[in-house]
Structures are given as C-alpha cells and as structure tokens.
C-alpha cells in the first residue's frame, strides 16, 4: 500500500513482480487481473500485498491526467473488484469510428443552406438578413442549451446523450426538408431551431465521450479525427448538395438526401451503444467492475465558479476564432463570386478547400499535439495564420483565393486540435460535461450574433466584402492577443497545456535517477513501518529485496 501510494503521487509505476496474478494476466492477454475466488481470499482480505503488480493495476500505467479522470470511476467500486478501464481497452477505437458518423452527418446537414445559398434566397425571396437567420436561429437556443446538455451528459452518460441529441438533429432535418417542400419560411426557421436543439449538444456529448474513452492517451488525436470527419461532411455538402439539386432543380430533394444520411448515422450510433453495453456486461460477468462513462453528478450553475482563468481565456478564444471561421463559410461562396468572378459551382468547390485540408490535417495535428503538447503556442500560431488568410482576402485580392483558403484550413486544423483537448487539462473530469457545455453555449452566442453583423456589413455597396474581411481580421487579431495571455498564464501555473498527453521514453540518466529515487523511497517507508509493525518485518524485508533486485536489473 505504501509503495503504491508513493509511486502514484510521483506519476511512476512500480516494476512488475513475478506474482501469479501478473503471470495469469500476461498469459490470458488481458491488461487486468483475474477475479479472485471468494472462497479462497480470506488471507487477501486480511492483508493486502505490499508491492502491487503493474499488470494487476492498469491505473498505475496512466499519467497524472489519466489518473484524475479515473478517480471518480474507482470510487464507485464498493466491492473492490478489478476495474475494467475503457481508456485502456481496444474497444475505444470502435467507439471512435462509430461516433464519427454522428459528426459527419450533423456537419453535412448543418451547411445545407450554404451550398444552396443563391437557390434558397431566389426561390423563397429571402434577403441577406433572413438568410442569415437560418443560422442564427440554430445558435440562439444554444446560448443556454449546451450547458444543460452538458449536465445531461454528466447525469445519464455520454452514449445515451449522443443518441438523444442525434435524434433531435435528424428530426430537425426532416422538418426542414418538409418546410422547403411546402415553401414555408417560418417552418424552416422552426426546423433549424429543432436542429440546433441537438446539434451543439451533440458536440458536447462527443467531446465528453472521447475524453472518457481516451483519457490519458490519444485524446487530441481522437478529437481531431472526429472533427476531421465532421469537416469532411461539410466538404461533401459543398460538393454534392448542389449537384443533387441540379438533377431536378429541387431544393427539397437535396435536403431529403441529408435526412437519409442522418438516418445512417443514427443507426451507427445505436450499434455503438449496443456494443458498449454487451462489452460491459461481459466484463461484469467475468467479475470486473465496469465504471460508467459519466460522472454521475448533478450539475449546478455554481460549478462554473470552480473554473480557473485558463478555462475562461480558452472560452474567449473559442468565441472570437470560431467567429472568423464558421460565419465566413456562410458568405464565402458569394464572396468568391463577387470578388473573383467565379461561378456558383466553382465557388462551392473552392469553398470546400478549407474543410478538405482540415479533414486531412486534423488527425495528424491532433497526434502531434498529444506527443509534443505546446497547446498555448499552437493557439497563437493558428490564430496568426487565420489573420494572414483574412488579410489576403481584404488587401491582396490579386493572388488566387486558393492560397488563403489553404492557409485557413491549416490554421483551423491546428486550432481545433489544440483547444478542445485543452479543456480536459484545466477542468476536473467530473465537470467535463459542464465545461464543454458552457464553452459551446457562449460560442453559440457569438455564432448567433456574428452572421447578423456580417449580413449588415454586406449592404455597404461595392466594398461590402472588404468590410466583412476587416471584421474577421479584427476577431483573429483579438484571438492572437488572447493566445499570448494564455501562454504567459499557463507558464506561470506549471504549463499544464504544454505537457504532452502521450509520454515519450526517458533517457538513460533519467531512468537511473528514477530507479535510485524509487529504491530510496521504498526503503524509507519500509523502515518507518518496521517500527510500528514488528510482526511483518521479515515479510517486508524480503519483498523489499525482491523489488530492489528487479529495479536494479531494469
């Protein structure tokens, strides 16, 4: 017990001992010990072993962040059974694959109005402001709802929450397609509102789900890949929706195609939940304790007071940076037509470039973020690249828009890979749902306001898109300032955002120092315990000598 407590506090795992439990676990290929026979464990209940095998406690392999995320789960284990950790299971990759479908379908249908911008405005006689409301009504309810969505994630679990939110998204898309069929603009607004009720909370559930399944490992890679496939859905929308429309010049048919895609995504989510439940029951039948993929706490608004300054800076950064990315996509097609003379089809093809770049780059940047850390610096770099892209659209229109669009895609990839995993590093695991919910809520406050501001700026004659780009450039500049402040604050607080999630190997000198420190700590604790427990002196000394020999050999 003493050694285990000490090594956990130092972020180290004791060397594996040649115990029957460890050998059994290795032979069976499990990362966990076999359940104890209740008829033969009397001695185990009376006396716990001093040195614990790393194979019998997978929590010892985890770094500090991972142990934080699993602490709440272990506390719910009253019978002290061996624990099955989701973050150490290969099943997490299946969860990642199936959960990505939800983001793919959601992003595809969210940007349907962008791909059909001109057609929708012409057919339903909508002004720029009325068209912008199709996005604003999506965001208005999400100024509040993601906070409760985060609470729902904490309350009933990420998987069930994901199913509920994706169902709302599917219903919203069906109503939107029906409203387009009967030429009802008010019903279209209602449909987009229903879509918004699930859309942003869906992102909250996805983030919390992946934070649990990839705690202490490839969390940035997982979130990056998830976002990458979401952006792939946006790119597919820019490419496919107009072509579906051109088959019969029908807006409703293009929207119903999105509904069918969401039905497929809903089926993938149901399969994921069923597989997770089957896996959990199998492990429980084998005698393991399977912690729930949520905190089980009731979220209160007072919990927000516990968030530190780093969280609030990340929140502000998220508002302003996403404010110069997503609203640009709403008017990007018209900007390319007006400023560069492209056709509607050509403009949509160019508009897909940032999302295609991010779809390709985000997983790699996510993995790099896991390995090298340096998240605050990456936020500064990405916002600077965004500022350069919007500067080119405003002042350097002589060059091809291909270059600033590629720059924007790379910047977005870096930013998304860095900011979302950063939340999990500055907030307690039990409050992750609330943390992601709140930042999504205030982000939507900006996304509800910014399209309206942009629609007003586009009424300023020939230079309407110049003023829009100046507005985006100002947001990016403010994002750079926030990133620099965050970097300085993070440095003063021990640089948690700069630490990698995936621990790389230590050099020889570091390993020798760790071994010597390990042996001295073991010896000191054992000598102190000898004074209070003379009956176990021989046993303690023997186990200490075995442990010292193993460490020396290592």
C-alpha positions in Angstrom: 0.0 0.0 0.0 2.8 2.4 0.9 4.7 1.9 -2.2 1.7 2.1 -4.4 0.6 5.4 -2.8 4.0 6.9 -3.2 4.6 5.9 -6.8 1.2 7.2 -7.8 1.9 10.5 -6.2 5.1 10.7 -8.3 3.5 9.6 -11.5 5.5 6.4 -11.6 4.5 2.8 -11.8 6.2 0.1 -9.7 8.1 -2.5 -11.6 6.1 -5.7 -12.2 6.7 -8.6 -9.9 6.6 -12.3 -10.7 3.3 -12.9 -9.0 0.8 -15.5 -10.1 -1.7 -12.7 -10.8 0.7 -10.9 -13.1 1.6 -14.1 -15.0 -2.0 -15.1 -15.3 -2.8 -11.7 -16.8 0.0 -11.9 -19.3 -0.9 -15.4 -20.3 -4.5 -14.6 -20.9 -3.7 -11.4 -22.8 -5.7 -9.2 -20.5 -4.5 -6.0 -19.0 -6.3 -6.8 -15.8 -6.0 -9.4 -13.1 -8.4 -12.4 -13.0 -11.2 -12.2 -10.4 -10.4 -13.6 -7.0 -12.2 -16.8 -5.9 -14.3 -15.6 -3.0 -13.8 -19.0 -1.3 -10.0 -18.6 -1.3 -9.4 -15.0 -0.5 -9.6 -14.8 3.3 -5.9 -14.1 3.6 -6.1 -11.4 0.9 -8.9 -9.6 2.8 -6.9 -9.6 6.0 -3.6 -8.4 4.5 -3.1 -6.5 1.2 0.2 -7.2 -0.6 2.9 -4.5 -0.1 4.0 -4.4 -3.7 1.4 -4.3 -6.4 2.0 -5.6 -9.9 1.5 -3.0 -12.6 -0.3 -5.7 -14.6 -2.8 -6.0 -11.8 -3.4 -2.3 -11.6 -3.7 -0.6 -15.1 -4.2 2.7 -13.3 -0.5 2.7 -12.4 0.4 2.9 -16.1 -1.6 6.1 -16.6 -0.2 9.5 -16.3 -1.4 12.2 -14.0 -4.3 13.4 -16.2 -5.5 9.8 -16.7 -5.5 9.0 -13.0 -7.6 12.1 -12.4 -10.1 11.0 -15.0 -10.4 7.6 -13.5 -10.5 8.6 -9.8 -14.3 9.2 -9.8 -15.0 5.9 -11.5 -13.0 3.8 -9.0 -14.7 5.4 -6.0 -17.9 3.8 -7.1 -16.4 0.3 -6.7 -17.7 -0.8 -3.2 -16.6 -4.5 -3.6 -13.1 -3.6 -4.6 -13.3 -5.6 -7.8 -10.6 -5.5 -10.5 -11.5 -2.5 -12.7 -12.1 -2.5 -16.5 -11.0 0.9 -17.8 -12.5 2.0 -21.1 -9.4 4.1 -21.8 -7.2 1.0 -21.8 -9.5 -1.1 -24.0 -9.1 -1.6 -27.7 -12.9 -1.1 -27.9 -12.3 2.7 -27.8 -11.3 2.6 -31.5 -14.6 1.1 -32.4 -16.3 3.8 -30.4 -14.3 6.4 -32.2 -15.2 5.0 -35.6 -18.9 4.8 -35.0 -19.2 8.1 -33.1 -17.5 9.9 -36.0 -20.6 9.2 -38.2 -22.7 11.4 -36.0 -20.4 14.4 -36.5 -20.2 13.6 -40.2 -23.9 13.7 -40.8 -24.5 16.6 -38.5 -21.9 18.8 -40.2 -23.2 17.8 -43.7 -26.8 18.9 -43.0 -25.8 22.0 -41.0 -24.2 23.5 -44.0 -27.0 22.6 -46.5 -28.2 26.3 -46.6 -24.6 27.4 -47.5 -24.4 25.1 -50.5 -27.9 26.3 -51.7 -27.4 29.9 -50.7 -28.4 31.5 -54.0 -31.1 29.0 -54.8 -32.8 29.4 -51.4 -32.7 33.2 -51.5 -34.1 33.3 -55.0 -36.9 30.7 -54.6 -38.1 31.9 -51.2 -37.3 35.6 -51.8 -35.1 36.0 -48.8 -32.9 39.0 -48.0 -29.4 38.5 -46.7 -30.7 39.1 -43.1 -33.5 36.5 -43.5 -31.0 34.0 -44.9 -28.6 34.7 -42.0 -31.4 33.9 -39.6 -31.3 30.2 -40.8 -28.0 30.0 -39.0 -28.8 32.4 -36.1 -31.9 30.5 -35.0 -29.8 27.4 -34.9 -27.4 29.2 -32.5 -29.8 31.3 -30.4 -31.2 28.4 -28.2 -27.7 27.0 -27.9 -26.6 30.0 -25.8 -28.3 28.2 -23.0 -29.0 24.6 -24.0 -25.4 23.1 -24.2 -25.0 23.8 -20.5 -28.0 21.6 -19.8 -26.8 19.2 -22.5 -23.5 19.0 -20.6 -25.5 18.3 -17.4 -27.4 15.6 -19.2 -24.1 14.1 -20.3 -22.9 14.1 -16.7 -26.2 12.7 -15.5 -27.2 9.8 -17.9 -23.9 9.2 -19.7 -22.3 10.3 -23.0 -23.5 7.4 -25.2 -27.2 7.9 -24.3 -26.9 11.6 -24.6 -25.4 11.3 -28.0 -28.3 9.2 -29.2 -30.9 11.7 -27.9 -29.2 14.7 -29.5 -28.6 13.0 -32.8 -32.3 12.1 -32.9 -33.2 15.8 -32.5 -30.9 16.6 -35.3 -32.5 14.0 -37.6 -36.0 15.3 -36.8 -34.9 18.9 -37.4 -33.5 18.0 -40.9 -36.8 16.1 -41.8 -38.9 19.2 -40.8 -36.5 21.5 -42.7 -36.9 19.4 -45.9 -40.7 19.3 -45.4 -40.8 23.1 -44.9 -38.9 23.5 -48.2 -41.4 21.3 -49.9 -44.3 23.5 -48.9 -42.5 26.8 -49.4 -42.8 27.8 -45.7 -40.1 30.0 -44.5 -41.4 30.3 -40.9 -41.5 26.5 -40.6 -37.9 26.4 -42.0 -36.9 28.6 -39.0 -38.6 26.2 -36.7 -36.8 23.3 -38.3 -33.4 24.9 -37.9 -34.3 25.7 -34.3 -35.1 22.0 -33.6 -31.8 21.1 -35.4 -30.0 23.5 -33.1 -31.5 21.9 -30.0 -29.5 18.8 -30.7 -26.6 20.0 -32.9 -24.4 21.8 -30.5 -25.2 19.5 -27.5 -24.3 16.6 -29.8 -20.8 18.2 -30.0 -20.7 18.4 -26.2 -21.6 14.7 -25.9 -19.0 13.7 -28.5 -16.3 15.7 -26.6 -17.2 14.2 -23.2 -17.4 10.7 -24.7 -14.0 10.8 -26.3 -12.5 12.4 -23.2 -13.6 9.4 -21.2 -12.6 6.7 -23.7 -9.2 8.2 -24.5 -8.3 9.6 -21.1 -4.5 9.9 -20.7 -3.8 8.6 -24.2 -4.6 9.7 -27.7 -7.3 12.2 -26.7 -6.2 15.0 -29.1 -5.9 12.5 -31.9 -9.4 11.1 -31.2 -11.0 14.6 -31.1 -9.1 15.7 -34.1 -10.2 12.7 -36.2 -13.7 13.2 -35.0 -13.7 16.8 -36.1 -11.8 15.9 -39.3 -14.6 13.6 -40.4 -17.2 16.3 -39.4 -15.4 18.7 -41.7 -15.3 16.1 -44.4 -19.1 16.1 -44.1 -19.1 19.9 -44.7 -16.8 19.4 -47.7 -19.1 16.7 -49.1 -22.0 19.0 -48.7 -20.3 21.8 -50.7 -19.6 19.3 -53.4 -22.7 17.1 -53.5 -25.7 19.1 -52.5 -25.6 21.5 -55.5 -25.2 18.5 -57.8 -28.1 16.7 -56.2 -30.1 20.0 -56.7 -29.1 20.2 -60.3 -30.5 16.8 -61.1 -34.1 18.1 -60.9 -33.6 21.7 -59.8 -35.2 20.6 -56.5 -34.2 22.1 -53.1 -36.4 19.6 -51.1 -34.7 16.6 -52.7 -31.3 17.9 -51.8 -32.4 18.3 -48.2 -34.1 14.9 -48.0 -30.7 13.4 -49.1 -29.2 14.9 -46.0 -32.0 13.3 -43.9 -31.2 9.8 -45.3 -27.6 10.3 -44.4 -28.5 11.2 -40.8 -30.6 8.0 -40.6 -27.5 6.0 -41.4 -25.5 8.0 -38.7 -28.3 7.3 -36.2 -28.0 3.5 -36.9 -24.2 3.7 -36.4 -24.7 5.3 -33.0 -27.3 2.7 -31.9 -24.8 0.0 -32.9 -22.1 1.7 -30.8 -24.3 1.8 -27.7 -25.4 -1.8 -28.1 -21.7 -3.0 -28.5 -20.7 -1.0 -25.4 -23.5 -2.5 -23.3 -22.6 -6.0 -24.4 -18.9 -5.4 -23.7 -19.7 -4.0 -20.2 -22.0 -7.0 -19.3 -19.4 -9.4 -20.5 -16.7 -7.9 -18.2 -19.1 -7.8 -15.3 -19.9 -11.5 -15.8 -16.2 -12.1 -15.6 -16.0 -10.4 -12.2 -14.8 -7.0 -13.2 -16.1 -3.6 -12.1 -17.1 -1.6 -15.1 -17.3 2.2 -14.3 -19.9 4.3 -16.0 -18.7 6.7 -18.8 -20.0 9.7 -16.9 -19.5 11.4 -13.5 -23.0 10.7 -12.2 -23.2 14.1 -10.5 -26.0 16.7 -10.7 -24.5 19.8 -12.4 -25.2 23.1 -10.8 -24.5 26.6 -12.2 -22.4 27.2 -9.2 -19.9 24.7 -10.6 -18.9 27.3 -13.1 -17.2 29.3 -10.4 -14.7 26.5 -10.0 -13.3 27.0 -13.5 -9.9 28.8 -13.5 -8.6 31.7 -15.6 -7.1 29.4 -18.2 -10.6 28.0 -18.9 -12.1 31.4 -19.3 -9.3 32.5 -21.7 -9.9 29.4 -23.8 -13.6 30.2 -23.8 -13.0 33.8 -25.1 -10.5 32.5 -27.7 -13.1 30.0 -28.9 -15.7 32.7 -29.4 -13.6 35.1 -31.4 -11.7 32.5 -33.5 -14.7 30.4 -34.5 -16.4 33.7 -35.2 -14.0 34.3 -38.1 -14.2 30.8 -39.4 -17.8 29.5 -39.5 -19.6 32.7 -40.5 -17.0 33.1 -43.3 -18.4 29.8 -44.8 -21.9 31.3 -44.8 -20.8 34.1 -47.2 -17.7 32.6 -48.7 -19.4 31.4 -51.9 -20.9 34.9 -52.7 -17.5 36.5 -51.8 -15.7 34.3 -54.3 -18.4 35.1 -57.0 -18.3 38.8 -56.3 -14.6 39.3 -55.8 -13.1 36.8 -58.2 -15.8 36.3 -60.8 -16.3 32.6 -60.2 -19.5 30.7 -61.0 -21.7 29.2 -58.2 -20.4 25.6 -58.8 -16.8 26.8 -58.9 -17.2 28.9 -55.8 -18.6 25.9 -53.8 -15.7 23.8 -55.0 -13.2 26.4 -53.7 -15.2 26.8 -50.5 -14.7 23.1 -49.8 -10.9 23.6 -49.7 -10.5 24.7 -46.0 -12.6 21.7 -44.9 -10.8 19.2 -47.1 -7.5 20.5 -45.7 -8.7 20.3 -42.1 -10.2 16.8 -42.7 -6.8 15.6 -43.8 -4.6 17.5 -41.4 -6.6 17.4 -38.1 -5.7 13.8 -37.1 -2.0 14.5 -37.7 -2.0 17.7 -35.8 -4.1 16.1 -33.1 -1.5 13.3 -32.7 1.3 15.9 -32.8 -0.4 17.8 -30.0 -0.6 14.6 -28.0 3.1 14.0 -28.4 4.6 17.5 -28.1 2.0 19.4 -26.1 2.6 23.1 -26.6 -1.1 23.8 -26.9 -1.0 27.5 -26.0 1.7 28.2 -28.6 -0.3 26.3 -31.2 -3.3 28.5 -30.5 -1.2 31.6 -31.2 0.2 30.1 -34.4 -3.2 29.1 -35.7 -4.9 32.5 -35.0 -1.9 34.2 -36.7 -2.5 32.1 -39.8 -6.2 32.9 -39.8 -5.3 36.6 -39.6 -3.0 36.2 -42.6 -5.7 34.5 -44.6 -8.3 37.2 -44.0 -5.7 39.9 -44.6 -5.2 38.4 -48.1 -8.9 38.4 -48.8 -9.1 42.1 -47.8 -6.0 43.6 -49.2 -4.2 41.1 -51.6 -7.0 40.2 -54.0 -4.6 39.9 -56.9 -3.5 36.4 -55.8 -5.6 33.3 -56.2 -8.0 32.6 -53.3 -6.6 29.1 -53.3 -3.7 30.2 -51.1 -5.6 32.0 -48.3 -8.2 29.1 -48.3 -5.5 26.5 -47.8 -3.9 28.7 -45.1 -7.3 29.0 -43.4 -7.8 25.2 -43.5 -4.3 24.6 -41.9 -5.0 27.2 -39.2 -8.4 25.7 -38.4 -6.8 22.3 -38.2 -4.2 23.4 -35.7 -6.6 25.4 -33.6 -9.2 22.7 -33.3 -6.6 20.1 -32.4 -5.3 22.3 -29.6 -8.3 24.0 -28.0 -10.7 21.1 -27.3 -8.3 18.8 -25.6 -7.0 21.7 -23.6 -10.4 21.9 -21.8 -9.8 18.5 -20.3 -6.5 19.6 -18.9 -7.8 22.6 -16.9 -11.1 21.2 -15.7 -11.9 18.3 -13.3 -13.1 15.2 -15.1 -16.4 15.2 -13.2 -17.2 18.7 -14.6 -16.1 18.0 -18.2 -19.7 17.8 -19.5 -20.5 21.2 -17.9 -17.2 22.7 -19.1 -17.7 21.6 -22.7 -21.4 22.6 -22.5 -20.6 26.1 -21.2 -17.9 26.9 -23.8 -20.2 25.6 -26.5 -23.0 27.8 -25.2 -21.0 31.1 -25.2 -19.5 30.1 -28.6 -23.0 29.9 -30.0 -23.8 33.3 -28.5 -21.1 34.6 -30.9 -22.2 32.5 -33.7 -25.8 33.7 -33.3 -24.6 37.4 -33.4 -21.8 37.3 -35.9 -23.9 36.2 -39.0 -26.3 39.1 -38.4 -23.4 41.6 -38.1 -22.0 40.1 -41.4 -25.3 40.4 -43.1 -25.5 44.1 -42.2 -21.9 44.7 -43.4 -22.7 43.1 -46.8 -25.2 46.0 -47.6 -22.3 48.6 -48.0 -22.2 48.7 -51.7 -19.2 47.5 -53.8 -16.9 47.2 -50.8 -19.3 45.1 -48.7 -17.0 42.1 -48.5 -14.0 44.3 -47.7 -15.7 45.5 -44.5 -16.6 41.9 -43.7 -13.0 40.8 -44.0 -11.8 43.7 -41.8 -14.3 42.4 -39.2 -12.9 38.9 -39.4 -9.4 40.2 -39.3 -10.2 42.1 -36.1 -11.5 38.9 -34.5 -8.4 37.0 -35.5 -6.2 39.7 -34.1 -8.0 39.6 -30.8 -7.6 35.8 -30.8 -3.8 36.3 -31.1 -3.8 38.6 -28.1 -5.8 36.1 -26.0 -3.4 33.3 -27.0 -0.4 35.3 -25.9 -2.0 36.0 -22.5 -3.0 32.3 -22.1 0.6 31.3 -22.9 2.0 33.6 -20.2 -0.6 32.4 -17.6 0.0 28.8 -18.4 3.7 29.2 -18.0 3.2 30.7 -14.5 0.9 27.8 -13.5 3.2 25.0 -14.3 2.4 24.8 -18.0 -0.3 22.1 -18.0 -1.2 23.0 -21.6 2.4 22.5 -22.7 2.7 18.9 -21.4 2.2 16.0 -23.8 -0.6 13.6 -23.4 1.5 10.7 -24.6 4.6 10.1 -22.5 7.7 9.6 -24.5 10.6 7.4 -23.3 13.1 8.8 -20.8 16.9 8.8 -21.4 19.3 6.6 -19.5 20.2 9.2 -16.9 16.5 10.0 -16.1 15.8 6.3 -15.7 18.8 5.8 -13.4 17.7 8.8 -11.2 14.1 7.4 -11.1 15.4 4.0 -10.1 17.6 5.4 -7.3 14.7 7.6 -6.0 12.3 4.6 -6.2 14.6 2.4 -4.1 15.3 5.1 -1.5 11.6 5.9 -1.1 10.7 2.2 -0.7 13.5 1.7 1.9 12.5 4.8 3.9 8.8 3.8 4.0 9.6 0.2 5.0 11.9 1.3 7.8 9.3 3.6 9.2 6.7 0.9 9.0 9.0 -1.6 10.8 8.8 0.5 14.0 5.0 0.1 14.1 4.5 -3.4 12.8 7.2 -5.8 14.1 5.2 -8.9 13.1 5.7 -8.2 9.4 9.4 -7.2 9.4 10.6 -10.3 7.7 8.0 -10.3 5.0 8.6 -6.6 4.4 12.4 -7.0 4.1 12.1 -10.0 1.7 9.7 -8.1 -0.5 11.9 -5.0 -0.5 14.9 -7.0 -1.5 13.0 -8.6 -4.4 11.8 -5.2 -5.5 15.3 -3.7 -5.3 16.7 -6.6 -7.3 14.1 -6.1 -10.0 14.7 -2.4 -10.2 18.5 -2.9 -10.4 18.0 -5.4 -13.2 15.8 -3.0 -15.1 
